[in-house]
Amino acid sequence: MTERSALAPTPEPGPGPATDSAPAPAPGPDPAPTGRPRVHYAWVVAGVALLVLLGSAGFRSTPSLMMDALHNEFGWSLGTISAATSVNLTLYGLTAPFAAALMDRFGVRLVVVCALLTISVGSGLTMLMRQPWQLVLCWGVLVGLGSGSMAGAFATTITGRWFQARQGLVTGVLTAAGAAGNLVFLPVGAWLVEQHGWRSAVVVVSLAASAVAVPVLLLMRERPADVGLLPYGATEAPPSLPADGQEGPGAPVTDGRALARSLRVLRDAARIRAFWLLAGSFAICGATTAGLVGTHFIPAAHDHGMPVTTAASLLALIGIFDVVGTVFSGWLTDRVDSRALLTVYYGLRGLSLLLLPQLMAGSLKPPILAFVVFYGLDWVATVPPTVALCRRHFGEDAPIVFGWVLASHQIGAAVVAGLAGLARDALGNYDLTWYGAGALCAVAVGLCLALRTGRTDRPGAAGAAGRAVAAEV
């Protein structure tokens, strides 16, 4: 019995139906105390998620800082070093959908802590490497698996469980954490590599990954019900298991079939045209951001005589405008057609990449700074509308579906990261890769336009999709 019910006056007996025959109110979270306002715990969870994603982004950005250093010390070609980055990006993407299901099965806290410790071990072991395969194993496999477990599916899971209102905005903020992580790690990492060697940078990554695990252990909670609350903005409890015990919308997976569920969701989603349009456009998104600019912007700028620290600072500056652009994109996603937003984003990105070869210089000049601002605002602005479209088409399965869409993003990034390194070895410059990336963005525009005819009636999840649309609006 709550304090409020204990202090309430007992009604006097009177005419009418007996009070003991009235139906008991449905159980639910206790109301918040009225004496003083308190912050909804959803914001605490979102803050911890933000810290995790900040660190994860910084950890992933480190290989781009080490490319020239590894080439100089070991004599490995940029194509060979890029292969490790390609493996990292591929596993980062392929891990995401399974991570979403594992979070349902074992809990967000356990999965994220294990992922952070995997990153810590993988980055720390690179100090001992002597052969390219060891770089692929440590940074490609271990760091790729760890960072993939905290990919976009993690943010989608947090926003889906803890927020009913402001989902687009919170998704935008968490997505922007990737850029903000670069703000911290890229300049610091570049300085460490230049002043103390690449090994100092990987030590910092290893220690930071372990440190981030502490607030996850202390503060992360699985669902609002764990702290006696409804999701932020909700007025009624979310759907749970029906009386027959079968899996219902929003119910956690508790039967150990996380892998089977991920594959089942993929099978169902693959029958819908919208999935392939979203996956194709998001693959191009990955190719033109993490795969090309995120991996090769620093060595490309260095080819034009720009110091590595300056190029890293420019990439971090892209992250500043990325934060602004992504948060604003999240705000727009709550108000504007997500398909129209994606069409505009890809069109503007393609234009900026087509102009980049003429803007490269050995020092900071207005044209390259203009590219940084323009491109930065668009960097991952595509994520909030893509997440919203996944919710609209796939309802409660959206975190896992977005995990598969994110897998296509990372596969596109991995392919272009490797091809760009090979093109640089063969041609001596990156010009062809910038032009090719601009052409790919034109293809993405076409896919987004075709998405206008996509269906929203997923078999077996019409009700969940309807609730997702209602929540989004």
Secondary structure, DSSP 8 states (H G I E B T S, - for coil): --HHHHHS------SSS-GGGS-----------SSS----HHHHHHHHHHHHHHHHHHHHHHHHHHHHHHHHHH---HHHHHHHHHHHHHHHHHHHHHHHHHHHHH-HHHHHHHHHHHHHHHHHHGGG--SHHHHIIIIIIIHHHHHHTTSHHHHHHHHHHHBSSSHHHHHHHHHHHHHHHHHHHHHHHHHHHHHH-HHHHHHHHHHHHHHHHHHHHHH--S-GGGGT---BT-SS------TT----TT----SS-HHHHHHHHHHHHTTSHHHHHHHHHHHHHHIIIIITHHHHHHHHHHHTT--HHHHHHHHHHHHHHHHHHHHHHHHHHTTS-HHHHHHHHHHHHHHHHHHHHHH--SS--HHHHHHHHHHHHHSSTTHHHHHHHHHHHHGGGHHHHHHHHHHHHHHHHHHHHHHHHHHHHHHSSSHHHHHHHHHHHHHHHHHHHHGGG-----TT-HHHHHHHHHHH-
